[in-house]
């Protein structure tokens, strides 16, 4: 079955929003990779930068910007629904309200942090990718992808960490937050480098149908 350009964009947009939601709702869990404590969101969030870079490479800034604003609306909606769900009293037979409230109250702060960090980092990523595309005259996709993503991931990680965790306990002061930011950001950089072939694959997949339409 042939997949049209519109269908491909819909698929990627769905994966983008799913990754973003998963990162926000599941990100309160901390795991250890190579001796470093990181949020499980590390597996979902880098996918968003991979998708935006591939779409912007083929279709330009406009559809990526629309995707970003649409995702912002989705996050705000999730924030509102989560807040309402926490406030509503539980039924007598529901035994897990305390655990539910504890987990999703943490998610509430993380979603707020994520909305702000997402908007600023994605805005930079879209701008930076376009900036480097102009500078390189459309060449060196691997360089443009990584330069824009590495800086954007640092912006995202720093803003998110401070809003989500600063002073949740006295231990979480500025120096401790930065001690969390650096290894987490390094992991994101590693993921960005590793997924470079996937960017080329997505760009080829998107261009294939586009070229056939104009061929």
N, C-alpha and C positions, 0 to 999 in steps of 0.2 A: 504493500500500500504506500502510495506516494504521500509524503507529508508536505504541506504547503508552508510557505514562509510564515504566514499568520499562525499556523498550528505550532510551528517550531518556537515562535516567540511566546505563544501561550504556554507551551511546555516549560520553557526556561523561566518564564515569569512565575509559574506555579511552584517550580523547584526553589526559586529565589525566596518567595514568601514562606514556603514550608520550612526552609532552612532558617529563616529569620525568626519565625515563631518558635521553632524547636530550640534555637539558641536561647531565647528569652525564657521559655517555660521550663526548660530542663537545666539551664545554666547554673542553678543554685548548687548542684552537686559538684563536689571537687574530687578529682582523681589524681593519681600520681603517675607521671610518665617520665622515665629516665631520672627518677629521683626528684622531679620538680612537680609541685602541686599546681594543677591547672583546672579550670572549669571544663566540664564535658562539652560546653558550647564550642570548644576549640575544633570539634569535628564538623560543626554545622556552619558557623559564621563565615569561614574563608570561602565557602561556596558562593556567597553573595558577590564578593569581589571578582571571582572567576567569571561569573555570569555577566555582570555589568561590563567588564572589560571586553568580553567577546561580542556582546550586543553593540557596544559603542564602536568597536572596530569595524563592524559591518554596516551598521545603520546610522551611526552618528550619535550626537548627544540627546536629541529630542526623545526617542523612545526610552532611553535609560533614565532620563529625568522624569518621564511619566511613570516609569516603574518605581522609582524612588518615592515619589509623592503618593502613589497608590499604596505602597508598602507602609508609609507613614500613617495613612488612614487606617490600615489594618492593625497596626500596633496600638494606635489610640483606641480603636474599638475593643481590642483585647484588654487593654488597660481598664476601660470602663466596665466591661463585663466581669473582669476579675475582681474589681473593687466591689461591685454589686454582689457577686457570689460570696465574698468574704463577709459582707455586712448582713446578708439574709440569715435569719435564724435557722438552725438545722431541724429536721424532723426528729421526733423522739427516737425513732428506730435507727437514726444515723449516728454511729458510734465514733466516727473519726473526725469530728469537726475541729478539735484542737490541733490535730496533726495537719488537717487541711488548711486551717487558718495560718499555722506556723509556716508551712511551705509556701503558700501562695501570697502571704504578706511579704515574704522575702522576694518573691517574684515580682510583686507590685513595684517595689523600689527599683529592682533590676530592669523592669520594663521602662520605667521613667528614664533611668540612666541610659538604657539602650536607645530610646527614641531620640534623645539629644545627641548621643554619640554617633548613632547611625546617620542622622541628618548631616552633621558636620563632616564626618569622615567620608560619606558617599558624595557629598557636594565637592569635597576636595578631590576625591578619586576621579570623578567625572571631569573636573577641570584639568587635573594633572595629566590624565590619559590623553585628553585632547591637546594639551600644551605640548607634550612630548611627541605626539603624532605629527604635529605641525613642524616641530624642530627637526625630527628625523625624516621628514617628507614621506611619511607612511611606511618607513622601513623599520626593522628591528623591533618587531612586535614583542619579543621576549623582554627587551629592555624597557619598553614603554609599560608593559604589563607589570613588571616587577618594581620599577621606580615609583609608579603611581600607587601601587598596592602597599608597598613597604611603608611609605610615609603615612598613607591613609590608615593603615592598621595601627600605627603608633598613636595617631590622633584618636582613633576609636578606643584603643585600649586605655589610654591615659584618662580621657574624659569619662569613660564608663567606670573605671575602677574608682575614681575619686567620688563620683556621684553615688555609686552603688554601695561602696564600702567605707568611705571616710568616716571615722569616729563612730562606727557601729559598736565598737568597744574601744577603750583607751589605747589598746595595742595598735589600732588601725590609724596611726598618724601618717603624716606625709612621707616620711622616710620609709616606713613599713609598706605603704601603698606602692612606692616606687620599686621596692624590693620585689613586689609581686608583678608589677608592670613589665619590667625588663625581661625576665624569663618567659612570661606569657607572650610578649611581643616577639621574642626570638622564635618561639614555636610557630607563631603566625607567619613570620618571615620564611621559615623552613617550609611550611605548607604552601606558601605563595610560589616558592622556587620549584617545589616538587610538582605543583599542578600546572606549570608552564606548558608542558605538552598537551594538557587538557584544553588550555586556551586555544592553542593551534587547532586542536581537533574540533572544538566548537565553532571556531571561525570558518574552518573548511566546511563543516556541516551546514552552517548558515549560508555561506557563499555559494555552495553547490546548487541549491535550489534557485537562488537569485540569478546565478549565471545562466542556468538553463532557461529561465524565463526571458532573458535578454539575448539568448543564443540563437 
